[in-house]
Amino acid sequence: MLRHLRPALVLLTGLTLVTGLAYPLAMTGIAGRLFPAQAEGSLIRNADGTLVGSAMIGQSFTSERYFHGRPSATVAPDPADSTKTVAAPYNAANSGGANLGPTNPALIDRVKTDLAALKAENPTDPVPQDLVTTSGSGLDPDVSPEAALFQVPRVAKARGISEDGLRALVAGQVQEPSLGVLGERRVNVLALNRALDVQQAR
Amino acid sequence: MTLSGWLQVALFCAIVLALVKPLGLYMTRVFTGASTPLSPVLRPIERGLYRLAGIDETHEQHWLAYAGAMLVFHAAGFALLYGILRLQNLLPFNPADQGAVAPDLAFNTAASFVTNTNWQNYGGESTLSYLSQMLGLTHQNFLSAATGIALAVALIRGFARASARTVGSFWVDLTRCTLYVLLPLCIVYTLFLVWQGVPQTLAPYAEATTLEGAKQTIALGPVASQVAIKMLGTNGGGFFNANAAHPFENPTAWSNLIQMVSIFALGAALTNVFGRMVGDERQGWAILAAMGVLFLAGVAITYAAEGAGNPLLNALGLQGGNLEGKEIRFGIPGSALFAVVTTAASCGAVNAMHDAFTALGGLIPLVNMQLGEIIVGGVGAGLYGMLVFVVVAIFVAGLMVGRTPEYLGKKIEAREVKMAMLAILCLPLMMLGFTALATVLPAGLAGPANAGPHGFTEILYAFTSAAANNGSAFGGLSGNTPFYNLTLGFGMLVGRFFVIIPALAIAGSLAAKKTLPASAGTFPTHGGLFVGLLVGVILIVGGLTFFPSLALGPIVEHLAGAAGQTFAAAGG
């Protein structure tokens, strides 16, 4: 075994420096040149330079004036007791899912409660299921087009604008599946809400 | 299930199949020492490393020396990673001020990455510094993957050689695999990922003010370079806690497709390397065909179950399958396919929470791992795992016709069959043994987040994933406790090395045998009959071993859910 020691230590050190340091640092340099916006996290800034978020990362919306994303199960450490956690939707420093199994009554009850609230908000349309199911990361930036359209009456009422104009705005934000088959039709909620603010500011 | 969903599956299969021959040819050249288009650049680095290490690259090793070299190398790698994790608070590249990793968690994480498992008891963005991610995890992602491939190549040499004493040099196989195969592919792949939206930066976490005026801390880091190797090397350990479900690890439907392809690419191509090195490519295709049959059956079941949805939620009026724990940009087909791919190979990256899958949708990932991840499998590990099953299948065929079993002109005798059974049996011992232990000890029962059969499945999934070196999880289980950190870490080490060493023993004993010429009585091993026999042996061995545990977990949960029953946590 001892005769293996020198090759093991030299190769471990050499290959670690190549793959663990040279490779990620070189890629950071090259990617930063070729795709600077994506390499930095696709960050979005306002005209005055304040950081609003990332185009890739969902954020929490609760106001009636905005379209809402999917329920998020992310948590944060409880400020009162660091061994416990508290709900913190769209916590982009601690991603994660709800991990409720299909026969867990906590899942069924949560969906029932959310369904009742959504039906009260829009009694006419069927509730799209992405509005009552949590995403895997808790940071899903998208909803289905149906989920955005479902919220049109509420947002139109809160903002005092026409529902037809809002529907056109949503339609303009729909991203189609790549090549027609990869992924699902979807709407980026942050982009939609920013477009909404821009439209109303005009 | 939809047509476009199945078109996605077909597109995925077509790309993987198209890559098998070119990658197989290239890797064969790398491992036979032939020159490659990259040699002018890489050869000087390679020779420099050998000179420093005192390695004579023409000197080949007996299987025992090969195994010894591998074990010493891993022990050193384990110590290095453990040290980095424990000391990360004192080391540079730590903008988020992460503290030292606790001893039991550092043991688990080091065991996990050295064995190519990449079980995530650590939280990624909430636990590890940038240096730990790069120097600690990324380098083990490369080296554990290169080790797997090296071992598969050593076993292939055992089949290909006659009357030989050696199976190759571990040092040369490891170095060439890292420099010529993994590194160049990862460089191109990283740039693709960044283009799609994966960050690659050393900047600290971003502090944003949301449209509604709240604060949002956005974790960043050198993500793309690590995601590239975690997929290609079937490691699977996420930069972020949510792994490939996180939009920064897997931002688009394109990145999702390419990530799935990259999980299978090298493992599938190794069947072609096998065919080329034993002098008959059809032998490689036959093995890939057996893998393909099992894979497509798994995709059909998981996709059907997820597409049908959770009966308890459908009863409330939900439509369109089970989206709980899934991301909109992948949808149900993109998530179901990913789950089957990642567990068929030993990747363990997840783009949706397996814990939230329907009972039968989550059954297939579990079964894939219990069969030993031989459906394409981990890079290298899948092929040597499959060849172990081939030895058993050939033995069974020999028993049926009353002839001495032969494979590729080699007599399969008592020693090979004993070693194959040892490799096959150590997995259920770890998976079922520790599951049984955890279901009676209070420290084990404290783990599951869900009650009833689903809680049992969480425990079973954890030990299955650890011993099979997969690393995916039913994430509700609270695994970051001393009990689970230690038992899972132990399961990973046994599941890796107690398969590797018997496989190498088979390699050594086959290499020493003479090759017999094929005769009229030789059972052909490149046709449909052999593929059918191999699939049958795999399912019978797996079925007999694991069916009772599946009946207690996902199967009873499926029946209970269909009957409208739920399982509340005690006191909750």
Interface residues (C-beta under 8 A of the other chain):
Chain A: M1 H4 L5 R6 P7 A8 L9 V10 L11 L12 G14 L15 T16 V18 T19 G20 L21 Y23 P24 L25 M27 T28 I30 A31 G32 L34 F35 Q38 A39 E40 G41 S42 L43 T50 L51 V52 G53 S54 A55 M56 I57 G58 Q59 S60 F61 T62 S63 Y66 R70 Y90 N91 A92 A93 N94 S95 G96 G97 A98 N99 L100 G101 P102 T103 N104 P105 A106 L107 I108 V111 K112 L115 P126 V127 Q129 D130 V132 T133 T134 S135 G136 S137 G138 L139 D140 P141 D142 V143 S144 P177 S178 L179 G180 V181 L182 G183 E184 R186 L190 N193 R194 D197
Chain B: S4 L7 Q8 L11 I45 L49 L52 A53 G54 I55 A65 G68 A69 L71 V72 F73 A76 G77 L80 G123 G124 E125 S126 M134 L135 G136 T138 H139 N141 F142 L143 W171 L174 T175 T178 L179 L182 L183 C186 I187 T190 L191 V194 W195 Q196 G197 V198 P199 Q200 T201 L202 A203 Y205 A206 E207 A208 T209 T210 L211 E212 A214 Q216 T217 I218 A219 L220 P222 A224 S225 Q226 I229 F240 N241 A242 A245 H246 P247 F248 P251 T252 A253 W254 N256 L257 N310 L312 L313 L316 G317 L318 Q319 G320 N322 L323 E324 G325 K326 E327 I328 R329 F330 G331 G334 S335 V350 N351 A352 M353 D355 A356 F357 T358 A359 A449 N450 A451 G452 P453 H454 G455 T457 E458 F474 G475 G476 E557 A560 G561 Q565 T566 F567 A568 A569 G572
